[in-house]
Amino acid sequence: MLGDLGAVTTVHDWRYEWDAADNLLVVDDESDGEQWPAHVKPRRQRVAHDALYRVVGIEHDYRQDDGTYAATGQAYQDWRDEQAHQR
């Protein structure tokens, strides 16, 4: 797997978007997606807020070679569910 990363020249190139109230809306890694293997493409995170400006969710998707974004298709797993099974 480490050999797959030999073509990467820029580890990250983050761009941030903020709203008028200084809430973070987007963190987008604009590094070259073609350099990365399919399982570790550059990521975009979109942050959702409620009416009191609290973070209520973050969506992650990954830039494809053609510049579009897509989810990985992996099911979301909540660490709290795993902890409940350990008890």
N, CA, C and O atoms as a GROMACS GRO file, in nm:
protein
  348
    1MET      N    1   0.082  -0.119   0.000
    1MET     CA    2   0.000   0.000   0.000
    1MET      C    3   0.086   0.126   0.000
    1MET      O    4   0.055   0.222  -0.070
    2LEU      N    5   0.194   0.126   0.076
    2LEU     CA    6   0.279   0.243   0.081
    2LEU      C    7   0.337   0.274  -0.055
    2LEU      O    8   0.357   0.391  -0.088
    3GLY      N    9   0.365   0.172  -0.135
    3GLY     CA   10   0.417   0.194  -0.269
    3GLY      C   11   0.321   0.271  -0.358
    3GLY      O   12   0.365   0.339  -0.451
    4ASP      N   13   0.191   0.262  -0.331
    4ASP     CA   14   0.091   0.334  -0.408
    4ASP      C   15   0.102   0.485  -0.392
    4ASP      O   16   0.052   0.559  -0.476
    5LEU      N   17   0.166   0.532  -0.287
    5LEU     CA   18   0.173   0.675  -0.257
    5LEU      C   19   0.298   0.742  -0.313
    5LEU      O   20   0.320   0.860  -0.289
    6GLY      N   21   0.379   0.670  -0.385
    6GLY     CA   22   0.502   0.725  -0.438
    6GLY      C   23   0.483   0.839  -0.536
    6GLY      O   24   0.572   0.922  -0.552
    7ALA      N   25   0.368   0.847  -0.603
    7ALA     CA   26   0.342   0.952  -0.701
    7ALA      C   27   0.290   1.081  -0.638
    7ALA      O   28   0.277   1.182  -0.708
    8VAL      N   29   0.260   1.080  -0.510
    8VAL     CA   30   0.202   1.196  -0.443
    8VAL      C   31   0.309   1.302  -0.421
    8VAL      O   32   0.411   1.276  -0.358
    9THR      N   33   0.286   1.422  -0.475
    9THR     CA   34   0.381   1.532  -0.457
    9THR      C   35   0.330   1.638  -0.360
    9THR      O   36   0.409   1.711  -0.301
   10THR      N   37   0.197   1.648  -0.344
   10THR     CA   38   0.138   1.743  -0.250
   10THR      C   39   0.047   1.664  -0.156
   10THR      O   40  -0.053   1.606  -0.200
   11VAL      N   41   0.080   1.663  -0.028
   11VAL     CA   42   0.004   1.584   0.068
   11VAL      C   43  -0.135   1.641   0.088
   11VAL      O   44  -0.233   1.566   0.093
   12HIS      N   45  -0.146   1.773   0.100
   12HIS     CA   46  -0.277   1.838   0.110
   12HIS      C   47  -0.265   1.983   0.063
   12HIS      O   48  -0.159   2.044   0.070
   13ASP      N   49  -0.375   2.035   0.017
   13ASP     CA   50  -0.385   2.174  -0.028
   13ASP      C   51  -0.525   2.222   0.010
   13ASP      O   52  -0.614   2.230  -0.075
   14TRP      N   53  -0.543   2.253   0.138
   14TRP     CA   54  -0.675   2.281   0.192
   14TRP      C   55  -0.726   2.419   0.154
   14TRP      O   56  -0.653   2.517   0.155
   15ARG      N   57  -0.856   2.423   0.121
   15ARG     CA   58  -0.929   2.547   0.097
   15ARG      C   59  -1.046   2.547   0.193
   15ARG      O   60  -1.116   2.447   0.208
   16TYR      N   61  -1.067   2.661   0.260
   16TYR     CA   62  -1.174   2.673   0.359
   16TYR      C   63  -1.281   2.770   0.309
   16TYR      O   64  -1.249   2.869   0.243
   17GLU      N   65  -1.408   2.741   0.341
   17GLU     CA   66  -1.517   2.833   0.314
   17GLU      C   67  -1.588   2.863   0.445
   17GLU      O   68  -1.613   2.773   0.526
   18TRP      N   69  -1.619   2.991   0.466
   18TRP     CA   70  -1.684   3.037   0.588
   18TRP      C   71  -1.810   3.113   0.550
   18TRP      O   72  -1.818   3.169   0.441
   19ASP      N   73  -1.910   3.115   0.639
   19ASP     CA   74  -2.028   3.196   0.614
   19ASP      C   75  -2.011   3.334   0.679
   19ASP      O   76  -1.906   3.363   0.736
   20ALA      N   77  -2.113   3.419   0.670
   20ALA     CA   78  -2.105   3.557   0.721
   20ALA      C   79  -2.088   3.562   0.873
   20ALA      O   80  -2.038   3.661   0.926
   21ALA      N   81  -2.128   3.456   0.943
   21ALA     CA   82  -2.114   3.451   1.089
   21ALA      C   83  -1.986   3.379   1.131
   21ALA      O   84  -1.971   3.342   1.248
   22ASP      N   85  -1.894   3.359   1.038
   22ASP     CA   86  -1.766   3.292   1.063
   22ASP      C   87  -1.779   3.146   1.103
   22ASP      O   88  -1.695   3.094   1.177
   23ASN      N   89  -1.882   3.079   1.053
   23ASN     CA   90  -1.895   2.935   1.072
   23ASN      C   91  -1.826   2.864   0.956
   23ASN      O   92  -1.845   2.900   0.840
   24LEU      N   93  -1.749   2.765   0.988
   24LEU     CA   94  -1.683   2.686   0.885
   24LEU      C   95  -1.787   2.606   0.808
   24LEU      O   96  -1.867   2.534   0.868
   25LEU      N   97  -1.787   2.618   0.676
   25LEU     CA   98  -1.882   2.547   0.591
   25LEU      C   99  -1.819   2.433   0.514
   25LEU      O  100  -1.878   2.325   0.503
   26VAL      N  101  -1.699   2.454   0.461
   26VAL     CA  102  -1.635   2.355   0.375
   26VAL      C  103  -1.485   2.352   0.401
   26VAL      O  104  -1.422   2.456   0.416
   27VAL      N  105  -1.430   2.232   0.407
   27VAL     CA  106  -1.285   2.210   0.403
   27VAL      C  107  -1.262   2.121   0.283
   27VAL      O  108  -1.308   2.006   0.280
   28ASP      N  109  -1.192   2.173   0.184
   28ASP     CA  110  -1.173   2.100   0.058
   28ASP      C  111  -1.025   2.083   0.032
   28ASP      O  112  -0.951   2.181   0.025
   29ASP      N  113  -0.981   1.960   0.018
   29ASP     CA  114  -0.842   1.931  -0.016
   29ASP      C  115  -0.830   1.937  -0.168
   29ASP      O  116  -0.881   1.850  -0.238
   30GLU      N  117  -0.763   2.039  -0.217
   30GLU     CA  118  -0.752   2.059  -0.362
   30GLU      C  119  -0.625   2.000  -0.421
   30GLU      O  120  -0.585   2.037  -0.532
   31SER      N  121  -0.561   1.908  -0.349
   31SER     CA  122  -0.444   1.843  -0.407
   31SER      C  123  -0.486   1.757  -0.526
   31SER      O  124  -0.604   1.724  -0.540
   32ASP      N  125  -0.392   1.723  -0.610
   32ASP     CA  126  -0.419   1.651  -0.735
   32ASP      C  127  -0.469   1.510  -0.708
   32ASP      O  128  -0.393   1.424  -0.663
   33GLY      N  129  -0.597   1.485  -0.735
   33GLY     CA  130  -0.658   1.356  -0.710
   33GLY      C  131  -0.601   1.243  -0.794
   33GLY      O  132  -0.608   1.127  -0.754
   34GLU      N  133  -0.545   1.276  -0.910
   34GLU     CA  134  -0.490   1.171  -0.997
   34GLU      C  135  -0.366   1.106  -0.938
   34GLU      O  136  -0.329   0.995  -0.977
   35GLN      N  137  -0.301   1.174  -0.844
   35GLN     CA  138  -0.181   1.119  -0.782
   35GLN      C  139  -0.213   1.015  -0.674
   35GLN      O  140  -0.125   0.939  -0.634
   36TRP      N  141  -0.336   1.012  -0.628
   36TRP     CA  142  -0.373   0.930  -0.514
   36TRP      C  143  -0.442   0.801  -0.558
   36TRP      O  144  -0.516   0.801  -0.656
   37PRO      N  145  -0.417   0.690  -0.487
   37PRO     CA  146  -0.490   0.566  -0.513
   37PRO      C  147  -0.638   0.584  -0.483
   37PRO      O  148  -0.676   0.678  -0.412
   38ALA      N  149  -0.721   0.497  -0.536
   38ALA     CA  150  -0.866   0.510  -0.523
   38ALA      C  151  -0.913   0.511  -0.378
   38ALA      O  152  -1.013   0.576  -0.348
   39HIS      N  153  -0.845   0.443  -0.289
   39HIS     CA  154  -0.892   0.432  -0.151
   39HIS      C  155  -0.849   0.549  -0.062
   39HIS      O  156  -0.886   0.552   0.055
   40VAL      N  157  -0.772   0.644  -0.113
   40VAL     CA  158  -0.727   0.759  -0.032
   40VAL      C  159  -0.731   0.890  -0.112
   40VAL      O  160  -0.638   0.970  -0.103
   41LYS      N  161  -0.835   0.911  -0.189
   41LYS     CA  162  -0.848   1.033  -0.269
   41LYS      C  163  -0.860   1.156  -0.178
   41LYS      O  164  -0.901   1.143  -0.063
   42PRO      N  165  -0.825   1.276  -0.230
   42PRO     CA  166  -0.845   1.399  -0.151
   42PRO      C  167  -0.991   1.414  -0.109
   42PRO      O  168  -1.082   1.379  -0.184
   43ARG      N  169  -1.011   1.466   0.010
   43ARG     CA  170  -1.143   1.468   0.073
   43ARG      C  171  -1.200   1.610   0.080
   43ARG      O  172  -1.126   1.707   0.096
   44ARG      N  173  -1.332   1.619   0.066
   44ARG     CA  174  -1.406   1.743   0.092
   44ARG      C  175  -1.500   1.716   0.208
   44ARG      O  176  -1.569   1.614   0.212
   45GLN      N  177  -1.502   1.809   0.304
   45GLN     CA  178  -1.590   1.797   0.419
   45GLN      C  179  -1.685   1.916   0.419
   45GLN      O  180  -1.642   2.031   0.417
   46ARG      N  181  -1.815   1.889   0.420
   46ARG     CA  182  -1.916   1.994   0.426
   46ARG      C  183  -1.982   1.991   0.563
   46ARG      O  184  -2.034   1.888   0.606
   47VAL      N  185  -1.981   2.106   0.630
   47VAL     CA  186  -2.026   2.115   0.768
   47VAL      C  187  -2.166   2.177   0.772
   47VAL      O  188  -2.190   2.281   0.711
   48ALA      N  189  -2.258   2.113   0.845
   48ALA     CA  190  -2.394   2.165   0.863
   48ALA      C  191  -2.408   2.220   1.004
   48ALA      O  192  -2.355   2.163   1.100
   49HIS      N  193  -2.482   2.331   1.016
   49HIS     CA  194  -2.504   2.396   1.146
   49HIS      C  195  -2.654   2.411   1.172
   49HIS      O  196  -2.733   2.416   1.078
   50ASP      N  197  -2.691   2.418   1.299
   50ASP     CA  198  -2.830   2.445   1.333
   50ASP      C  199  -2.849   2.596   1.349
   50ASP      O  200  -2.757   2.674   1.323
   51ALA      N  201  -2.968   2.638   1.393
   51ALA     CA  202  -2.999   2.780   1.405
   51ALA      C  203  -2.915   2.850   1.512
   51ALA      O  204  -2.905   2.973   1.511
   52LEU      N  205  -2.856   2.774   1.603
   52LEU     CA  206  -2.771   2.832   1.707
   52LEU      C  207  -2.622   2.822   1.669
   52LEU      O  208  -2.535   2.842   1.754
   53TYR      N  209  -2.595   2.791   1.542
   53TYR     CA  210  -2.459   2.782   1.487
   53TYR      C  211  -2.378   2.665   1.542
   53TYR      O  212  -2.255   2.667   1.535
   54ARG      N  213  -2.445   2.566   1.597
   54ARG     CA  214  -2.374   2.446   1.643
   54ARG      C  215  -2.358   2.350   1.525
   54ARG      O  216  -2.445   2.341   1.439
   55VAL      N  217  -2.248   2.280   1.524
   55VAL     CA  218  -2.227   2.179   1.421
   55VAL      C  219  -2.321   2.062   1.446
   55VAL      O  220  -2.323   2.005   1.555
   56VAL      N  221  -2.398   2.027   1.344
   56VAL     CA  222  -2.492   1.916   1.357
   56VAL      C  223  -2.458   1.800   1.264
   56VAL      O  224  -2.520   1.693   1.271
   57GLY      N  225  -2.361   1.819   1.178
   57GLY     CA  226  -2.321   1.711   1.090
   57GLY      C  227  -2.208   1.751   0.997
   57GLY      O  228  -2.187   1.868   0.968
   58ILE      N  229  -2.136   1.651   0.952
   58ILE     CA  230  -2.029   1.671   0.855
   58ILE      C  231  -2.041   1.561   0.751
   58ILE      O  232  -2.042   1.443   0.784
   59GLU      N  233  -2.048   1.601   0.624
   59GLU     CA  234  -2.051   1.506   0.514
   59GLU      C  235  -1.913   1.499   0.451
   59GLU      O  236  -1.851   1.602   0.424
   60HIS      N  237  -1.867   1.378   0.427
   60HIS     CA  238  -1.737   1.356   0.364
   60HIS      C  239  -1.760   1.297   0.226
   60HIS      O  240  -1.838   1.203   0.210
   61ASP      N  241  -1.691   1.351   0.127
   61ASP     CA  242  -1.687   1.286  -0.003
   61ASP      C  243  -1.547   1.306  -0.061
   61ASP      O  244  -1.469   1.387  -0.011
   62TYR      N  245  -1.519   1.234  -0.166
   62TYR     CA  246  -1.382   1.224  -0.215
   62TYR      C  247  -1.376   1.261  -0.362
   62TYR      O  248  -1.460   1.218  -0.441
   63ARG      N  249  -1.276   1.342  -0.398
   63ARG     CA  250  -1.262   1.389  -0.536
   63ARG      C  251  -1.212   1.275  -0.625
   63ARG      O  252  -1.117   1.205  -0.593
   64GLN      N  253  -1.280   1.260  -0.736
   64GLN     CA  254  -1.244   1.158  -0.834
   64GLN      C  255  -1.150   1.218  -0.938
   64GLN      O  256  -1.127   1.339  -0.940
   65ASP      N  257  -1.095   1.135  -1.023
   65ASP     CA  258  -1.000   1.181  -1.125
   65ASP      C  259  -1.060   1.284  -1.220
   65ASP      O  260  -0.988   1.367  -1.275
   66ASP      N  261  -1.193   1.278  -1.241
   66ASP     CA  262  -1.256   1.373  -1.334
   66ASP      C  263  -1.299   1.503  -1.266
   66ASP      O  264  -1.362   1.587  -1.329
   67GLY      N  265  -1.266   1.520  -1.137
   67GLY     CA  266  -1.298   1.643  -1.065
   67GLY      C  267  -1.431   1.642  -0.991
   67GLY      O  268  -1.459   1.734  -0.914
   68THR      N  269  -1.513   1.539  -1.012
   68THR     CA  270  -1.639   1.528  -0.940
   68THR      C  271  -1.612   1.468  -0.802
   68THR      O  272  -1.502   1.423  -0.774
   69TYR      N  273  -1.714   1.469  -0.719
   69TYR     CA  274  -1.702   1.413  -0.584
   69TYR      C  275  -1.793   1.293  -0.568
   69TYR      O  276  -1.902   1.289  -0.626
   70ALA      N  277  -1.750   1.196  -0.489
   70ALA     CA  278  -1.832   1.077  -0.463
   70ALA      C  279  -1.800   1.024  -0.324
   70ALA      O  280  -1.688   1.040  -0.275
   71ALA      N  281  -1.899   0.962  -0.262
   71ALA     CA  282  -1.876   0.894  -0.135
   71ALA      C  283  -1.797   0.767  -0.163
   71ALA      O  284  -1.791   0.721  -0.277
   72THR      N  285  -1.739   0.711  -0.062
   72THR     CA  286  -1.658   0.590  -0.082
   72THR      C  287  -1.743   0.466  -0.096
   72THR      O  288  -1.696   0.363  -0.146
   73GLY      N  289  -1.869   0.474  -0.053
   73GLY     CA  290  -1.954   0.356  -0.056
   73GLY      C  291  -1.940   0.271   0.068
   73GLY      O  292  -2.009   0.170   0.080
   74GLN      N  293  -1.852   0.309   0.159
   74GLN     CA  294  -1.836   0.235   0.283
   74GLN      C  295  -1.944   0.279   0.381
   74GLN      O  296  -1.973   0.398   0.393
   75ALA      N  297  -2.000   0.184   0.450
   75ALA     CA  298  -2.105   0.216   0.547
   75ALA      C  299  -2.047   0.292   0.664
   75ALA      O  300  -1.936   0.263   0.711
   76TYR      N  301  -2.123   0.390   0.712
   76TYR     CA  302  -2.083   0.467   0.829
   76TYR      C  303  -2.090   0.379   0.953
   76TYR      O  304  -2.185   0.302   0.970
   77GLN      N  305  -1.991   0.390   1.039
   77GLN     CA  306  -1.991   0.316   1.164
   77GLN      C  307  -1.970   0.412   1.278
   77GLN      O  308  -1.876   0.492   1.277
   78ASP      N  309  -2.057   0.406   1.376
   78ASP     CA  310  -2.048   0.491   1.494
   78ASP      C  311  -1.967   0.419   1.600
   78ASP      O  312  -2.002   0.308   1.640
   79TRP      N  313  -1.860   0.479   1.647
   79TRP     CA  314  -1.773   0.415   1.746
   79TRP      C  315  -1.850   0.382   1.874
   79TRP      O  316  -1.813   0.289   1.946
   80ARG      N  317  -1.957   0.458   1.903
   80ARG     CA  318  -2.033   0.433   2.025
   80ARG      C  319  -2.108   0.298   2.016
   80ARG      O  320  -2.125   0.229   2.116
   81ASP      N  321  -2.151   0.262   1.894
   81ASP     CA  322  -2.214   0.132   1.877
   81ASP      C  323  -2.117   0.019   1.908
   81ASP      O  324  -2.153  -0.079   1.972
   82GLU      N  325  -1.995   0.035   1.862
   82GLU     CA  326  -1.893  -0.067   1.887
   82GLU      C  327  -1.863  -0.076   2.037
   82GLU      O  328  -1.844  -0.186   2.090
   83GLN      N  329  -1.859   0.037   2.105
   83GLN     CA  330  -1.833   0.036   2.250
   83GLN      C  331  -1.944  -0.035   2.324
   83GLN      O  332  -1.917  -0.107   2.420
   84ALA      N  333  -2.069  -0.017   2.281
   84ALA     CA  334  -2.183  -0.082   2.346
   84ALA      C  335  -2.172  -0.234   2.334
   84ALA      O  336  -2.212  -0.306   2.425
   85HIS      N  337  -2.118  -0.283   2.222
   85HIS     CA  338  -2.103  -0.427   2.202
   85HIS      C  339  -1.993  -0.485   2.290
   85HIS      O  340  -1.994  -0.604   2.321
   86GLN      N  341  -1.897  -0.401   2.330
   86GLN     CA  342  -1.784  -0.446   2.410
   86GLN      C  343  -1.819  -0.464   2.558
   86GLN      O  344  -1.748  -0.531   2.632
   87ARG      N  345  -1.930  -0.404   2.599
   87ARG     CA  346  -1.966  -0.409   2.742
   87ARG      C  347  -2.030  -0.539   2.780
   87ARG      O  348  -2.066  -0.558   2.896
   0.00000   0.00000   0.00000
